[in-house]
Amino acid sequence: MTRSAILTALALSSALAGCNLAPKYERPGGAVPAALPQGGVYPAAASDAADVSQIGWRDFFLDPRLRGVIETGLANNRDLRVAAANVLQARAQYRVQRADLVPSTTISGSGTFTNNIFGAAGAAGAAAGAGAGTGTGTGTGTGTGSGVGGGTGGGTGVGAGAGVGSTSSNVEFFSVNAGFSAFELDLFGRVRNLNRAALEQYFASEEAQRSTRISLIAEIATAWLTLASDQEQLRLSRETLKTFEETVRLTSAQFRIGVASELEARQAETNYQAARNDIAALTTRVAQDQNALNLLVGTTVPAEQLPTGLDDTPLTRDALPGDVSSEVLLRRPDVLQAEHQLIAQNANIGAARAAFFPRISLTATIGTISSALSGLFGGGSFTYTGSPSVGLPLFDGGRNAGNLDYAKASQQAAVATYERAIQTSFREVADALAQRGTIGEQVSAQTARAEAASVAARLSDARYRAGVDSFLTSLDAQRTAYSAQQQLVTTRLSRASNLVELYRSLGGGLR
């Protein structure tokens, strides 16, 4: 193959490089409404609220202890490390696939040292000619290997050894070559589509890492808040236990002197033992909450960063996004991950289609050869080779057709997965907004209920001591006050967790 033919093939490859058999990508639409739910249970958006997705987590979480725990978790969490390793794997796999776009060029040098077999053959012929004569005559061997003997014996000998020279010599050859082997001329975009698919998978792994990061921040914050809530519940139960213990002591003394009945003493003890049980259960839950937090963080959280309770101090920013469109969901990392995987499947269709067309590959080398090392780069030593090859599938038992059908089915599944990711994100944001619309009212009502129950318990106890109300009424008022305080702590936890969930579902936490 001449150099002009090689250059022509390369030019043809470049001219057809724009040929791409992958279907044109269009982002699926219509999976969710254009706007997030508004009105009714959903809160009115604050017009001056910033975009939650653009607020860094250090600015969103206000408690310095919580910020310290999140920062430690981002540095030590094993799931996040796995996600980071997956990104490195995908990037390396993309680099491997990208290498097929250019020829893999190698350079090699060699030296050959061998004995001159022709000279050795000549020497063997001369020896054979000398041994063919008889008698006392002398034999002479010529360069052509013929021997003549003369003497009284009258014998004539002929040697059959043909050779050059009568002694052997060494032969030396040196060569240097550079070139590539079986480089595919990507006329129909097979290699480029495989490269695009690998690139999109790499991008998808990056988005998966970002999604893991956001979820980790939300999980750590929720676990920290849960621990704070259970610490508050434990404190409340211990305070209530003291009240119930005092009631048991009084009723037991009254029973001993005959003022109170045994029924009243047993009823008081029932409340006391229930509070004891709550303390034991909450002590276990606090320990389990701390273990869960340590697992998320990846190490033991220092005691100074642990919460002591859940009070009214703001732990997060309390701001709603202003007039959010559902387009914001398209920026969520999990949705972007699904879209990159969809584009990758789109590219795989192009690669599967290209398999039906001829595959052209080229092997080419250039080099120099010489019998002396010093003459490798002298005049007349240049060599080159070019070996194009063409392969056209004729019969493959339906393999290419099956691969194309598989690629199309995978692309359809990727479309459904992408639409499902958008619908899931829409539902998560809508749920968070729905709870956000009523959680303030719940906290307000539960706070008023807890205050009213506490006052009622004090009044009932005073009326009982004054002989106006029965002891059963007083005990019931104490139980109601205790339950109302517990429910208030739970409602405050729901409010704090709702803000974290709204922040996560809107894609916050990347910075």
Stockholm file with secondary structure:
# STOCKHOLM 1.0

chainA/1-511         MTRSAILTALALSSALAGCNLAPKYERPGGAVPAALPQGGVYPAAASDAADVSQIGWRDFFLDPRLRGVIETGLANNRDLRVAAANVLQARAQYRVQRADLVPSTTISGSGTFTNNIFGAAGAAGAAAGAGAGTGTGTGTGTGTGSGVGGGTGGGTGVGAGAGVGSTSSNVEFFSVNAGFSAFELDLFGRVRNLNRAALEQYFASEEAQRSTRISLIAEIATAWLTLASDQEQLRLSRETLKTFEETVRLTSAQFRIGVASELEARQAETNYQAARNDIAALTTRVAQDQNALNLLVGTTVPAEQLPTGLDDTPLTRDALPGDVSSEVLLRRPDVLQAEHQLIAQNANIGAARAAFFPRISLTATIGTISSALSGLFGGGSFTYTGSPSVGLPLFDGGRNAGNLDYAKASQQAAVATYERAIQTSFREVADALAQRGTIGEQVSAQTARAEAASVAARLSDARYRAGVDSFLTSLDAQRTAYSAQQQLVTTRLSRASNLVELYRSLGGGLR
#=GR chainA/1-511 SS CCHHHHHHHHHHHHHTTTCCCSCCCCCCCCSSCSBCCCSTTSCCCCTTCCCGGGSCHHHHBCCHHHHHHHHHHHHHCHHHHHHHHHHHHHHHHHHHHHGGGSCCEEEEEEEEEEECHHHHHHHHHHHHHHTTCCSSCEEEECTTSCEEEESTTCCCCCCCCCCSSSSCCEEEEEEEEEEEEEEEECSSSHHHHHHHHHHHHHHHHHHHHHHHHHHHHHHHHHHHHHHHHHHHHHHHHHHHHHHHHHHHHHHHHHHHTTSSCHHHHHHHHHHHHHHHHHHHHHHHHHHHHHHHHHHHHTSCCCGGGSCCCCCSSCCBCCCCCSSCBGGGGGGSHHHHHHHHHHHHHHHHHHHHHHTTSCEEEEEEEEEEEESSGGGTTSTTCEEEEEEEEEECCCCCTTHHHHHHHHHHHHHHHHHHHHHHHHHHHHHHHHHHHHHHHHHHHHHHHHHHHHHHHHHHHHHHHHHHHTTSSCHHHHHHHHHHHHHHHHHHHHHHHHHHHHHHHHHHHTTCCCC
#=GC SS_cons         CCHHHHHHHHHHHHHTTTCCCSCCCCCCCCSSCSBCCCSTTSCCCCTTCCCGGGSCHHHHBCCHHHHHHHHHHHHHCHHHHHHHHHHHHHHHHHHHHHGGGSCCEEEEEEEEEEECHHHHHHHHHHHHHHTTCCSSCEEEECTTSCEEEESTTCCCCCCCCCCSSSSCCEEEEEEEEEEEEEEEECSSSHHHHHHHHHHHHHHHHHHHHHHHHHHHHHHHHHHHHHHHHHHHHHHHHHHHHHHHHHHHHHHHHHHHTTSSCHHHHHHHHHHHHHHHHHHHHHHHHHHHHHHHHHHHHTSCCCGGGSCCCCCSSCCBCCCCCSSCBGGGGGGSHHHHHHHHHHHHHHHHHHHHHHTTSCEEEEEEEEEEEESSGGGTTSTTCEEEEEEEEEECCCCCTTHHHHHHHHHHHHHHHHHHHHHHHHHHHHHHHHHHHHHHHHHHHHHHHHHHHHHHHHHHHHHHHHHHHTTSSCHHHHHHHHHHHHHHHHHHHHHHHHHHHHHHHHHHHTTCCCC
//
